[in-house]
Amino acid sequence: MTDSTPIRITGTNLRCADVVRAARRGATVDLDDEALKRAGRAYEIARDSGAKRAVYGRTTGVGANRHAVVAPDAVDQHGLRLLRSHAGGSGDPLPDDVVRGALVIRLNQLAAAGSGVHPRLLRALESALREDALPSVHARGAIGTGDLTALAEIALTLAGERPWTGKGLAPVPVSPGDALAFISSNAVTLAESVLAWHELRRLLRASHVITALSYCALRGSPEAFSEAVHTARPHHGSLHCAAEMRRLLRLDDDPPAGRRLQDPFGLRAFPQVHGPALDAGDALERILAIDINAAAENPLIDIDGEQVYHHGQFSTAYLALALDGLRAALHHAAELSAARLSDLVEPDLTGLPPFLAAGPAGSSGIMILEYVAHDALGQLRHAAAPVTLGTAVISRGLEDHASFSTQAARSTASAVSAYRTVLACELIGAVRALRMSGADLPPAPVTDAFAVAAERLPYVAEDHPLSDEIERAEAVIEEFADRSHTS
């Protein structure tokens, strides 16, 4: 779906949703003239400061070479040498949506006017996004202290020294101080994080619908989602989760009692377990919103005070820790989904045949879905391992900490993919159980959701391969995400 609404780039108000629009929906960008003027002023201050004092990366080397002063007759080529030496990435090319996301984030960061790059580089990024001209960028080479290799490859592509993946632009000159100023950013890691956050937020929304279907199939108790229960312990995520379950099931309208005095944890503790994942997603969004609008380049060119500051804003500990926390919370949510699938194949809980089988004695029904779900859950558990427990000491010992936020972002993308499969297995089980039981569904949104799922998912009574149904169920989950309320 193409989004024709342009994104105004000011350096101050880019949203995560805007990054997704540019990365995946073809939204164009419009660089604010005032932001461009401020970037030009930062360029002038940086240029003049380099003539008066040592400025890291402009008049000196970088890393442990910070005290190596660039000879006056070598300054003109220093920037290109720096870009060439740092464009040493490896691995597969980054996906196009990640590259687009990185370009729009880096453009917006540069528009915040703290880097000191020449304004023509902002115009070049704007043109690249408008023309969908994408550099080829290697995935590997960052540890959470700046996406140096990826951004150096992008800069060299703009300069005409590396190929574009498709259509390209005319080369842009690189000023002597542009190199470090351009690559001193985590824009690529932020793009990967924003896209993973977007996908996960959609799945978390859809999971309310799937759990509501399982609730109906298992004839759950409405007491666990009561407003009185959740206002007594008012965590934001669990409050929202319980409210969404009441909305989907119309539980505020004198619902019938459940089959059991107390349900298994998969239903009874759903708000308490799912809520932290919702809150972790919100916390990540707040961090991303700050970072995609930040002038975090080292050194910072302060145009108001006309000063140059050397600092450690390249560190992405906030981002890495938020991603680690989100994956941990997601793992708990996925465990409950797998638990509900196990409940759905248990006759004591559904009153239906074991494994929801409908064939001769010994038929397996959807038995294999538990294996698939727990395989995906195992992948998610592995991806949930915290990356922030490690560090790196590099550049002759000078750079002695790394957040590994890049790895955290990619682990989060892997976790999201696994969670989608777990939810798909539960969805198949819930829909099959409802079909077999012929239960009357309440006049509520959950009934509409069942109609959508029943239309998309075939009903084959006898044992048969389920691979195609898992793929279809994952597509249905996307529809549920589109139909669900936001938090």
Salt bridges, closest charged atoms under 4 A:
ASP3 OD2 - ARG21 NE 2.61
ASP18 OD1 - ARG15 NH2 2.86
ASP18 OD1 - ARG21 NH1 2.96
ASP30 OD2 - ARG8 NH1 2.62
ASP30 OD1 - ARG130 NH2 3.60
ASP32 OD1 - ARG8 NH2 3.08
ASP33 OD1 - ARG123 NH2 3.64
GLU44 OE1 - ARG41 NH1 3.30
ASP48 OD1 - ARG47 NE 3.25
ASP97 OD2 - ARG24 NE 3.01
GLU126 OE1 - ARG123 NH1 2.83
GLU126 OE2 - ARG130 NH2 3.26
ASP132 OD1 - ARG100 NE 2.73
GLU153 OE2 - HIS138 ND1 2.72
GLU161 OE2 - ARG84 NH2 2.58
GLU192 OE2 - ARG410 NE 2.95
GLU199 OE2 - ARG24 NH1 2.66
GLU199 OE1 - ARG420 NH2 2.96
GLU244 OE2 - ARG247 NH2 2.74
ASP252 OD1 - ARG246 NE 3.43
ASP263 OD1 - ARG260 NE 2.97
ASP279 OD1 - HIS236 ND1 3.48
GLU297 OE2 - ARG106 NH1 2.90
GLU306 OE2 - ARG41 NH2 2.55
ASP324 OD1 - ARG327 NH2 2.61
GLU335 OE2 - HIS331 NE2 3.89
GLU335 OE1 - HIS332 ND1 3.88
GLU426 OE2 - ARG340 NE 2.64
GLU455 OE1 - ARG456 NH1 3.20
ASP468 OD2 - ARG472 NE 2.88
GLU469 OE2 - HIS464 NE2 2.34
GLU478 OE1 - ARG202 NH2 2.96
GLU478 OE2 - ARG420 NE 3.50
GLU479 OE2 - ARG456 NE 2.69
ASP482 OD1 - ARG202 NH1 2.87
